Amino acid sequence: MWRLLGLEPGSVTPSPEFVLGRVHPDDREQVEQQLDLAKREGKPPAPTYRTIWDDGSVHVLRSYPTATEEHEGRTRMIGAVQDITELSDSERLATETLILMETLSAAAPVGFAFVDRDFRIVRINETLAEINGSPRCEQIGRTVAEVVPDVWSQMESVYRRALEDGEATTNLEVERLRSGERGPRYWLASYYPVRTDEVIIGVGVVVTDITERYEAQRFREAVMDTMVEGLYALDKEGHVTFMNSAASKLLGWTEDELRGRSMHGAIHSQRADGTPHPEYECELLKVRTEGRSVCISHDAFTRKDGTIFPVAYSAAPLMSGPAVDGVVVVFRDASIEQAEEQRAKWKLDELAWVGRIRDALDQDRLVLYSQPIVALSGETPSQELLLRMIGSDGSIIAPGSFLPVAEQYGLIGEIDRWVISRAVRMAAEGQRVEANLSASSVGNLDLLGVIERELRDAQADPANVVFEITETVLMQDVETGKAFAHGLAAIGCQLALDDFGTGFGSFTYLKTIPVSYLKIDIDFVRDLEANPANQILVKAIVGLARGFGCRTIAEGVEDPETLALLREYGVDFAQGFYLGRPGPIAAV
């Protein structure tokens, strides 16, 4: 007893007052009351109380009555005292734990239950009772099969594995359609064996309602899978964490192939022209480093096969509190829209050219250049007239810059008539000239009357004028082309068929159209000395021309070796930079 009070035996003279003085002040009154009651009724007291030792520590004591006896006229009470400090702490901890578990069980949005070996529900919280669909009081003592018969077939084997094999089952998805609800609900359930002294006494059940999460996931997947735009997400290091099916289709990579990789390195390391694109210059880096959204209308991504395609994209930071935790990027293939933009730009350029051509016609800023056509076999030499336009700044503009626009917007007829007029004037001076006609003019038989009138007014020899048309022009409307060619022949002018040998109808034209000259295409002449196949073709064309009574003109002569071969093969005329470059008529 000395030791229970924290004293050495014999250190003090014991007395009731001394002992009471060791009792905790908060417990002293109830101990005194029990002592007084014991004196009045003659029963030993049995209080539980705290004592305070000299070192300040608190200990819990419990008194146990044993007996009373009379001794020398006085009543003595005999009893025992036990130190229950550790036991008291354990009971308090157990009580607090139980209260905590009961509180959590009642308040948590997670279902809890304990099911015994007979599959009867022993304990269940309100959350799981609500999930099961009946009041909690009605489920206690009933079997799981009775409470949720519609899903018992899914769960019976899980319960048996826990009870018989001690095997836990976690995160099992359970789907259930309850009466009165429009759609099924989804739960994530886990089942754990509960043991006491290594004996399995039942199954602990933890259930979470994931219906909203499941539906949100299905919605997200539906949206992601049906998006036309590609979408991918990056972590704060720029590595891929997610990619939808559209992005996979556009890029040629699967999500698994790119997950964890640097997206910049995989698809954004080069620009549209193939030059390197450093990451520090990438706008997407600013989203991660500066936490601001970007919207880019012209950029390029690289597919898995290495091809580059134009994209437009927007990107926004994924925030975790005040910090950027990643980036989400939505992009689309901008090939079509950029092509449309380019077409619109071309259209504007074309319209601008229409104005320039109109001004050139009105201000007499068209000019003819001439390139000599040299005779190789005693024929009279000639010259091809080549159109140029003088810009408002005095620059010389090549025909490829404005003739296509003139054809498209109906100005080519006026230009052709201008060329015809100048060509006829030169023919009237005794020069042999060759002038090109557009497809539009060849299809306009009224132009024959214009040509005839110009020749008559200038008193020019029609034989000095050769009109050049391409095989492609004839193919657009063969019958009209034939009529036009016969009309020229009737007037006395001659016809040259340009780019001969490149089409499929060349031989047919020779049988039905009065052609005077065949112009051997430049592709057959350019590498004539080194290309045996071209040599065979040129020889064949020369032979064919002679058979039909035509003369030949070889274009693209750029060296004396080629010229020598052409003379050897019997070509009648040659034209090219070696013999003379195009220049103003006066200079030629």
C-alpha positions as CSV (number, residue, x, y, z in Angstrom):
1,M,0.0,0.0,0.0
2,W,3.0,2.2,0.7
3,R,4.2,1.7,-2.9
4,L,0.6,2.3,-4.3
5,L,0.8,5.7,-2.7
6,G,4.3,6.3,-4.1
7,L,6.0,6.2,-0.6
8,E,8.7,4.2,1.0
9,P,7.4,1.9,3.8
10,G,7.6,3.7,7.2
11,S,8.4,7.1,5.7
12,V,5.3,8.7,7.4
13,T,2.8,7.9,10.0
14,P,-0.4,6.9,8.1
15,S,-3.7,8.4,8.9
16,P,-7.0,8.9,7.0
17,E,-6.2,12.6,6.5
18,F,-2.8,11.8,5.1
19,V,-4.2,9.2,2.7
20,L,-7.0,11.6,1.6
21,G,-4.3,14.2,1.0
22,R,-2.8,12.0,-1.7
23,V,-6.1,11.7,-3.6
24,H,-6.5,13.9,-6.7
25,P,-8.4,17.0,-5.7
26,D,-11.2,16.3,-8.3
27,D,-11.8,12.9,-6.7
28,R,-11.4,13.7,-3.0
29,E,-15.0,14.7,-2.4
30,Q,-16.5,11.5,-3.8
31,V,-14.0,9.4,-1.8
32,E,-14.9,11.3,1.4
33,Q,-18.6,10.7,0.7
34,Q,-18.1,7.0,0.3
35,L,-16.1,6.8,3.5
36,D,-18.9,8.6,5.4
37,L,-21.5,6.3,3.9
38,A,-19.4,3.3,4.9
39,K,-19.2,4.6,8.5
40,R,-23.0,5.1,8.7
41,E,-24.0,1.8,7.1
42,G,-21.1,-0.4,8.1
43,K,-20.1,-1.4,4.6
44,P,-16.6,-1.1,3.2
45,P,-16.4,1.5,0.4
46,A,-15.4,0.6,-3.2
47,P,-14.4,3.8,-4.9
48,T,-12.1,4.2,-7.9
49,Y,-10.0,7.3,-7.6
50,R,-6.8,9.0,-8.7
51,T,-3.8,9.7,-6.5
52,I,-1.0,12.2,-7.1
53,W,2.5,11.1,-6.2
54,D,5.3,13.5,-5.1
55,D,6.7,13.5,-8.6
56,G,3.4,14.8,-10.0
57,S,2.4,11.6,-11.8
58,V,-1.2,10.5,-11.6
59,H,-2.2,6.9,-10.8
60,V,-5.6,5.3,-10.7
61,L,-6.5,3.1,-7.7
62,R,-9.6,0.9,-7.2
63,S,-10.7,-0.3,-3.8
64,Y,-12.2,-3.8,-3.3
65,P,-14.3,-4.4,-0.1
66,T,-13.5,-7.6,1.7
67,A,-15.0,-7.6,5.2
68,T,-15.9,-5.7,8.4
69,E,-15.3,-6.8,11.9
70,E,-15.7,-5.7,15.5
71,H,-12.5,-5.1,17.4
72,E,-12.4,-3.7,20.9
73,G,-15.8,-2.1,20.5
74,R,-15.0,-0.5,17.2
75,T,-15.9,-1.5,13.6
76,R,-13.0,-2.2,11.4
77,M,-13.2,-2.3,7.6
78,I,-10.7,-4.6,5.8
79,G,-10.2,-4.3,2.1
80,A,-7.7,-4.3,-0.9
81,V,-6.5,-1.7,-3.3
82,Q,-5.3,-2.3,-6.9
83,D,-3.4,0.1,-9.2
84,I,-5.5,0.1,-12.4
85,T,-3.7,3.0,-14.2
86,E,-2.8,0.9,-17.3
87,L,-6.2,-0.8,-17.4
88,S,-8.0,2.6,-17.1
89,D,-5.9,4.0,-19.9
90,S,-6.7,1.0,-22.1
91,E,-10.4,1.3,-21.3
92,R,-10.4,5.0,-22.1
93,L,-8.5,4.4,-25.4
94,A,-11.0,1.6,-26.3
95,T,-13.9,3.8,-25.5
96,E,-12.5,6.7,-27.5
97,T,-11.8,4.4,-30.4
98,L,-15.2,3.0,-30.3
99,I,-16.8,6.4,-30.2
100,L,-14.6,7.5,-33.1
101,M,-15.5,4.5,-35.2
102,E,-19.2,4.9,-34.4
103,T,-18.9,8.6,-35.4
104,L,-17.1,7.9,-38.6
105,S,-19.4,5.0,-39.4
106,A,-22.4,7.3,-39.0
107,A,-21.0,10.4,-40.8
108,A,-18.7,9.0,-43.5
109,P,-20.1,8.7,-47.1
110,V,-18.7,5.2,-47.1
111,G,-20.7,2.1,-46.3
112,F,-19.5,-0.2,-43.5
113,A,-20.9,-3.6,-42.4
114,F,-19.9,-6.7,-40.5
115,V,-21.3,-10.0,-41.7
116,D,-21.0,-13.2,-39.6
117,R,-20.2,-16.7,-40.8
118,D,-23.9,-17.3,-41.5
119,F,-23.9,-14.3,-43.9
120,R,-26.1,-12.4,-41.4
121,I,-25.6,-8.7,-41.0
122,V,-24.4,-8.0,-37.4
123,R,-23.5,-4.3,-37.8
124,I,-24.2,-1.8,-40.6
125,N,-24.0,1.9,-40.9
126,E,-26.7,4.2,-42.3
127,T,-24.8,4.8,-45.5
128,L,-24.6,1.1,-46.5
129,A,-28.2,0.6,-45.3
130,E,-29.3,3.4,-47.6
131,I,-27.3,1.8,-50.5
132,N,-29.0,-1.5,-49.8
133,G,-32.4,0.3,-50.0
134,S,-34.1,-0.5,-46.7
135,P,-34.0,0.9,-43.0
136,R,-30.9,-0.1,-41.0
137,C,-33.0,-1.7,-38.2
138,E,-34.6,-4.0,-40.8
139,Q,-31.3,-5.3,-42.0
140,I,-29.7,-6.2,-38.7
141,G,-29.9,-10.0,-38.2
142,R,-30.9,-10.7,-41.8
143,T,-28.8,-12.4,-44.4
144,V,-27.2,-10.6,-47.2
145,A,-29.2,-12.7,-49.7
146,E,-32.4,-11.5,-48.0
147,V,-31.4,-7.8,-48.0
148,V,-30.0,-7.6,-51.5
149,P,-31.2,-10.7,-53.4
150,D,-30.6,-9.1,-56.8
151,V,-26.8,-8.8,-56.4
152,W,-26.2,-11.8,-54.1
153,S,-25.2,-14.0,-57.0
154,Q,-22.4,-11.5,-57.8
155,M,-21.2,-11.4,-54.2
156,E,-21.6,-14.9,-52.7
157,S,-18.3,-16.3,-54.0
158,V,-16.5,-13.2,-52.7
159,Y,-18.0,-13.8,-49.2
160,R,-17.0,-17.4,-49.3
161,R,-13.4,-16.7,-50.3
162,A,-13.1,-14.3,-47.3
163,L,-14.6,-16.8,-44.9
164,E,-13.2,-20.0,-46.1
165,D,-9.8,-19.0,-47.6
166,G,-9.2,-15.8,-45.7
167,E,-8.8,-14.0,-49.1
168,A,-9.7,-10.3,-49.3
169,T,-11.4,-8.9,-52.5
170,T,-10.9,-5.2,-53.1
171,N,-12.4,-2.7,-55.5
172,L,-15.1,-5.0,-56.9
173,E,-17.4,-3.0,-59.2
174,V,-21.1,-3.8,-58.5
175,E,-23.9,-2.6,-60.8
176,R,-27.4,-2.5,-59.5
177,L,-30.7,-1.2,-60.9
178,R,-33.1,-0.4,-58.0
179,S,-36.8,0.0,-58.4
180,G,-37.9,3.6,-58.8
181,E,-34.6,4.8,-60.3
182,R,-34.1,5.7,-63.9
183,G,-30.7,4.2,-64.4
184,P,-28.3,1.7,-62.7
185,R,-26.1,2.7,-59.9
186,Y,-22.5,1.6,-59.4
187,W,-20.6,0.7,-56.3
188,L,-17.0,-0.1,-55.5
189,A,-17.0,-2.8,-52.8
190,S,-14.2,-4.5,-50.8
191,Y,-14.5,-7.6,-48.6
192,Y,-12.0,-8.4,-45.8
193,P,-11.9,-11.5,-43.5
194,V,-12.3,-10.5,-39.8
195,R,-10.2,-12.6,-37.4
196,T,-10.2,-13.1,-33.6
197,D,-7.3,-15.2,-32.3
198,E,-6.6,-16.3,-35.8
199,V,-10.1,-17.5,-36.3
200,I,-12.2,-15.9,-39.1
201,I,-15.4,-14.8,-37.4
202,G,-17.0,-12.9,-40.3
203,V,-16.5,-10.5,-43.2
204,G,-15.9,-6.7,-43.0
205,V,-17.6,-4.9,-45.9
206,V,-16.6,-1.4,-47.2
207,V,-18.7,0.1,-50.0
208,T,-18.4,3.4,-51.9
209,D,-21.0,4.7,-54.2
210,I,-19.2,5.6,-57.5
211,T,-22.2,6.3,-59.6
212,E,-21.5,10.0,-60.2
213,R,-17.8,9.2,-60.8
214,Y,-18.7,6.4,-63.1
215,E,-21.1,8.5,-65.1
216,A,-18.6,11.4,-65.2
217,Q,-16.0,8.9,-66.5
218,R,-18.3,7.6,-69.1
219,F,-19.3,11.1,-70.1
220,R,-15.6,12.1,-70.3
221,E,-14.8,9.1,-72.4
222,A,-17.8,9.7,-74.7
223,V,-16.7,13.3,-75.2
224,M,-13.1,12.5,-75.6
225,D,-13.8,9.6,-78.1
226,T,-16.2,11.7,-80.2
227,M,-14.2,14.9,-80.3
228,V,-12.9,15.8,-83.8
229,E,-10.2,17.8,-82.2
230,G,-7.1,16.1,-80.7
231,L,-6.6,16.6,-77.0
232,Y,-3.6,15.7,-74.8
233,A,-2.5,16.6,-71.3
234,L,1.0,17.1,-70.0
235,D,2.5,17.1,-66.5
236,K,4.5,20.0,-65.2
237,E,7.6,18.6,-66.8
238,G,6.0,18.5,-70.2
239,H,5.5,14.7,-70.3
240,V,2.3,13.1,-71.8
241,T,-0.2,11.9,-69.2
242,F,-3.3,11.6,-71.4
243,M,-4.3,11.6,-75.1
244,N,-7.7,11.1,-76.7
245,S,-8.4,9.0,-79.7
246,A,-8.6,11.9,-82.1
247,A,-5.1,13.0,-81.1
248,S,-3.9,9.5,-81.6
249,K,-5.4,9.4,-85.1
250,L,-4.0,12.8,-86.1
251,L,-0.5,12.1,-84.8
252,G,-0.2,8.4,-85.6
253,W,0.9,7.5,-82.1
254,T,-1.0,5.5,-79.5
255,E,-1.5,6.9,-76.0
256,D,0.7,4.2,-74.5
257,E,3.5,5.0,-76.9
258,L,3.7,8.6,-75.9
259,R,2.7,8.4,-72.2
260,G,5.6,9.6,-70.1
261,R,7.5,11.1,-73.0
262,S,8.3,14.7,-73.8
263,M,5.5,15.8,-76.2
264,H,7.7,18.6,-77.5
265,G,10.4,16.1,-78.4
266,A,7.9,13.7,-80.0
267,I,5.8,16.0,-82.1
268,H,6.9,19.6,-81.8
269,S,10.6,19.6,-82.3
270,Q,10.5,21.0,-85.8
271,R,8.7,23.8,-87.6
272,A,6.6,23.6,-90.7
273,D,9.7,23.9,-92.9
274,G,11.5,21.2,-91.1
275,T,14.0,23.4,-89.3
276,P,14.6,22.7,-85.6
277,H,12.1,24.2,-83.1
278,P,13.9,24.6,-79.7
279,E,11.7,24.1,-76.7
280,Y,12.6,27.4,-75.2
281,E,11.0,29.1,-78.2
282,C,7.8,27.0,-77.9
283,E,4.6,28.8,-76.9
284,L,3.5,25.8,-74.9
285,L,6.4,26.2,-72.6
286,K,5.0,29.5,-71.5
287,V,1.8,27.8,-70.4
288,R,3.8,25.8,-67.9
289,T,6.3,28.4,-66.9
290,E,4.1,31.5,-66.8
291,G,0.7,29.8,-66.1
292,R,-1.1,31.6,-68.9
293,S,-3.3,30.3,-71.8
294,V,-2.2,30.6,-75.4
295,C,-4.1,30.3,-78.7
296,I,-2.0,29.6,-81.8
297,S,-3.5,29.6,-85.3
298,H,-0.4,28.7,-87.3
299,D,2.0,26.0,-86.1
300,A,3.1,22.5,-87.1
301,F,3.2,19.0,-85.5
302,T,5.2,16.0,-86.6
303,R,3.4,12.6,-87.1
304,K,5.0,9.3,-86.1
305,D,5.9,8.7,-89.7
306,G,7.9,12.0,-89.8
307,T,5.5,14.0,-91.9
308,I,4.7,17.5,-90.8
309,F,1.2,18.9,-90.9
310,P,-0.2,22.4,-90.0
311,V,-2.1,22.7,-86.8
312,A,-4.0,25.3,-84.8
313,Y,-4.2,24.8,-81.0
314,S,-5.1,26.3,-77.7
315,A,-3.5,25.4,-74.4
316,A,-4.4,26.2,-70.8
317,P,-2.5,25.5,-67.5
318,L,-3.8,22.8,-65.1
319,M,-3.6,24.4,-61.7
320,S,-3.0,22.7,-58.3
321,G,-3.7,25.6,-55.9
322,P,-1.6,28.5,-57.0
323,A,1.0,26.3,-58.8
324,V,0.9,25.0,-62.4
325,D,0.6,21.2,-62.3
326,G,0.4,20.6,-66.1
327,V,-1.1,21.7,-69.4
328,V,-4.0,20.6,-71.5
329,V,-3.8,21.1,-75.3
330,V,-6.6,21.0,-77.8
331,F,-5.5,21.0,-81.5
332,R,-6.8,20.4,-85.0
333,D,-5.4,19.7,-88.4
334,A,-5.4,23.1,-90.1
335,S,-4.5,21.9,-93.5
336,I,-7.9,22.7,-95.0
337,E,-8.3,26.0,-93.4
338,Q,-4.8,27.1,-94.2
339,A,-5.3,26.0,-97.8
340,E,-8.5,28.1,-97.8
341,E,-6.5,31.0,-96.5
342,Q,-3.9,30.5,-99.2
343,R,-6.6,30.3,-101.9
344,A,-8.2,33.5,-100.5
345,K,-4.8,35.2,-100.7
346,W,-4.2,33.9,-104.2
347,K,-7.7,35.2,-105.1
348,L,-6.8,38.6,-103.8
349,D,-3.5,38.5,-105.7
350,E,-5.4,37.5,-108.8
351,L,-7.8,40.4,-108.5
352,A,-4.9,42.7,-108.0
353,W,-3.4,41.3,-111.2
354,V,-6.6,41.9,-113.0
355,G,-6.3,45.6,-112.2
356,R,-2.6,45.6,-113.3
357,I,-3.4,43.9,-116.6
358,R,-6.3,46.3,-117.2
359,D,-4.0,49.2,-116.6
360,A,-1.3,47.7,-118.8
361,L,-3.8,47.3,-121.7
362,D,-5.2,50.8,-121.2
363,Q,-1.7,52.4,-120.9
364,D,-0.1,50.4,-123.7
365,R,2.4,48.7,-121.3
366,L,2.4,45.4,-123.1
367,V,5.6,44.6,-125.0
368,L,6.8,41.9,-127.3
369,Y,10.2,40.1,-127.0
370,S,11.7,38.0,-129.7
371,Q,13.7,34.8,-129.7
372,P,15.4,33.7,-132.9
373,I,14.4,30.4,-134.6
374,V,17.5,29.4,-136.6
375,A,17.3,27.4,-139.8
376,L,19.5,24.3,-139.9
377,S,18.8,23.3,-143.5
378,G,18.6,26.3,-145.7
379,E,15.1,27.4,-144.7
380,T,14.2,31.0,-144.0
381,P,14.8,31.9,-140.4
382,S,12.0,33.0,-138.1
383,Q,11.4,34.4,-134.6
384,E,9.0,33.5,-131.8
385,L,7.2,36.5,-130.3
386,L,7.1,36.4,-126.5
387,L,4.8,38.6,-124.5
388,R,5.9,40.7,-121.5
389,M,4.3,43.4,-119.4
390,I,6.0,46.6,-118.2
391,G,5.2,47.2,-114.5
392,S,4.2,50.6,-113.2
393,D,7.7,50.9,-111.9
394,G,9.3,50.0,-115.2
395,S,10.1,46.4,-114.4
396,I,9.6,43.7,-117.0
397,I,7.0,41.1,-115.9
398,A,7.2,37.6,-117.3
399,P,4.0,36.1,-118.8
400,G,3.6,33.4,-116.2
401,S,2.8,36.1,-113.7
402,F,-0.2,37.5,-115.5
403,L,-1.4,35.3,-118.4
404,P,-3.1,32.7,-116.2
405,V,-5.1,35.5,-114.5
406,A,-5.9,37.0,-117.8
407,E,-7.3,33.7,-119.1
408,Q,-9.3,33.1,-115.9
409,Y,-10.9,36.6,-115.9
410,G,-11.6,37.0,-119.6
411,L,-8.8,39.4,-120.5
412,I,-6.8,36.9,-122.6
413,G,-8.9,37.6,-125.8
414,E,-8.0,41.2,-125.8
415,I,-4.3,40.4,-125.2
416,D,-4.3,37.9,-128.0
417,R,-5.8,40.5,-130.4
418,W,-3.1,42.9,-129.3
419,V,-0.4,40.3,-130.1
420,I,-2.0,39.4,-133.4
421,S,-2.0,43.1,-134.4
422,R,1.7,43.5,-133.6
423,A,2.7,40.3,-135.3
424,V,0.9,41.2,-138.5
425,R,2.6,44.6,-138.6
426,M,6.0,42.8,-138.3
427,A,5.0,40.4,-141.1
428,A,4.1,43.3,-143.2
429,E,7.7,44.5,-142.9
430,G,8.8,41.2,-144.4
431,Q,9.7,39.4,-141.1
432,R,8.7,35.8,-140.5
433,V,7.1,35.6,-137.0
434,E,5.6,33.0,-134.8
435,A,2.9,34.1,-132.3
436,N,1.2,32.1,-129.5
437,L,-2.5,31.8,-129.2
438,S,-4.4,30.9,-126.0
439,A,-7.0,28.2,-125.7
440,S,-9.7,30.8,-125.4
441,S,-8.8,32.3,-128.8
442,V,-8.5,28.9,-130.5
443,G,-12.1,28.2,-129.4
444,N,-13.3,31.5,-130.8
445,L,-13.8,31.1,-134.6
446,D,-14.7,34.8,-134.8
447,L,-11.0,35.5,-134.3
448,L,-10.4,34.2,-137.8
449,G,-12.1,37.3,-139.2
450,V,-10.0,39.6,-137.0
451,I,-6.8,37.9,-138.3
452,E,-7.9,38.2,-141.9
453,R,-8.8,41.9,-141.4
454,E,-5.5,42.7,-139.8
455,L,-3.6,41.0,-142.6
456,R,-5.6,42.9,-145.2
457,D,-5.3,46.3,-143.5
458,A,-1.5,45.9,-143.1
459,Q,-1.1,44.3,-146.5
460,A,1.0,41.6,-144.9
461,D,1.8,38.2,-146.5
462,P,-0.1,35.6,-144.5
463,A,2.7,33.1,-145.1
464,N,5.0,35.1,-142.9
465,V,2.7,34.5,-139.8
466,V,2.8,31.2,-137.9
467,F,0.4,30.8,-135.1
468,E,1.5,28.4,-132.3
469,I,-0.9,26.4,-130.2
470,T,-0.2,23.5,-127.8
471,E,-1.5,20.0,-128.0
472,T,-3.3,20.6,-124.7
473,V,-5.3,23.4,-126.2
474,L,-6.4,21.2,-129.1
475,M,-7.5,18.5,-126.6
476,Q,-9.9,20.8,-124.9
477,D,-12.2,20.9,-127.9
478,V,-10.8,18.9,-130.8
479,E,-13.5,19.7,-133.3
480,T,-13.4,23.5,-132.8
481,G,-9.6,23.2,-132.9
482,K,-9.8,21.5,-136.3
483,A,-12.1,24.2,-137.6
484,F,-9.8,27.0,-136.4
485,A,-6.7,25.3,-138.0
486,H,-8.5,24.9,-141.3
487,G,-9.6,28.5,-141.1
488,L,-6.0,29.7,-140.6
489,A,-4.9,27.5,-143.6
490,A,-7.7,29.1,-145.7
491,I,-6.4,32.6,-144.8
492,G,-2.9,31.5,-145.8
493,C,-1.3,31.5,-142.3
494,Q,0.6,28.5,-141.0
495,L,0.2,26.5,-137.8
496,A,2.8,25.2,-135.4
497,L,2.0,22.5,-132.9
498,D,3.9,23.1,-129.7
499,D,5.2,20.5,-127.1
500,F,4.8,17.8,-129.7
501,G,5.3,14.3,-128.3
502,T,4.1,14.9,-124.8
503,G,0.4,14.0,-125.4
504,F,-1.4,10.9,-126.5
505,G,-3.2,12.4,-129.6
506,S,-0.2,13.7,-131.5
507,F,-0.4,11.3,-134.4
508,T,-4.1,11.7,-134.8
509,Y,-3.8,15.5,-135.1
510,L,-1.3,15.1,-137.9
511,K,-3.9,13.2,-139.9
512,T,-6.7,15.6,-139.5
513,I,-5.2,19.1,-138.9
514,P,-3.1,21.1,-141.4
515,V,0.0,21.5,-139.3
516,S,3.1,23.2,-140.8
517,Y,5.6,22.9,-138.0
518,L,6.1,20.4,-135.2
519,K,8.0,21.9,-132.2
520,I,9.9,19.1,-130.5
521,D,9.4,19.5,-126.7
522,I,12.3,20.8,-124.7
523,D,12.4,17.7,-122.5
524,F,13.5,15.6,-125.5
525,V,16.2,18.1,-126.4
526,R,17.7,19.3,-123.1
527,D,19.9,16.2,-122.5
528,L,19.9,14.8,-126.1
529,E,23.6,14.0,-126.2
530,A,23.5,11.8,-123.0
531,N,20.1,10.3,-123.4
532,P,19.8,7.5,-126.1
533,A,16.0,7.3,-125.6
534,N,15.6,11.0,-126.4
535,Q,17.8,10.5,-129.5
536,I,15.4,7.8,-130.7
537,L,12.4,9.9,-130.1
538,V,13.8,12.9,-131.9
539,K,14.7,10.8,-134.9
540,A,11.2,9.3,-134.9
541,I,9.6,12.8,-134.7
542,V,11.7,14.0,-137.6
543,G,10.8,11.0,-139.7
544,L,7.1,11.3,-138.8
545,A,7.1,15.1,-139.7
546,R,8.6,14.4,-143.1
547,G,6.1,11.7,-143.7
548,F,3.3,14.2,-143.1
549,G,5.0,17.1,-144.9
550,C,5.8,19.0,-141.8
551,R,9.0,20.8,-140.7
552,T,10.5,20.4,-137.3
553,I,11.7,23.0,-134.7
554,A,13.7,21.8,-131.7
555,E,13.4,23.9,-128.6
556,G,15.8,24.2,-125.7
557,V,19.1,24.1,-127.5
558,E,21.8,25.1,-125.0
559,D,25.1,23.8,-126.4
560,P,26.9,23.2,-129.7
561,E,26.9,19.4,-129.2
562,T,23.1,19.3,-129.1
563,L,22.9,21.6,-132.2
564,A,25.2,19.2,-134.1
565,L,23.1,16.2,-133.3
566,L,19.9,18.0,-134.3
567,R,21.5,19.0,-137.7
568,E,22.6,15.4,-138.1
569,Y,19.1,14.0,-137.4
570,G,17.6,16.4,-140.0
571,V,15.8,18.9,-137.8
572,D,14.8,21.9,-139.8
573,F,15.0,24.7,-137.1
574,A,16.5,25.2,-133.7
575,Q,15.7,27.5,-130.9
576,G,17.3,28.0,-127.5
577,F,19.6,30.0,-125.3
578,Y,22.7,28.8,-127.2
579,L,21.3,30.4,-130.4
580,G,19.8,33.5,-128.8
581,R,18.0,34.6,-125.7
582,P,14.7,36.4,-125.8
583,G,15.1,40.2,-126.0
584,P,13.3,43.3,-127.1
585,I,12.4,43.2,-130.7
586,A,14.5,46.2,-131.6
587,A,17.6,44.6,-130.0
588,V,17.1,41.3,-131.8
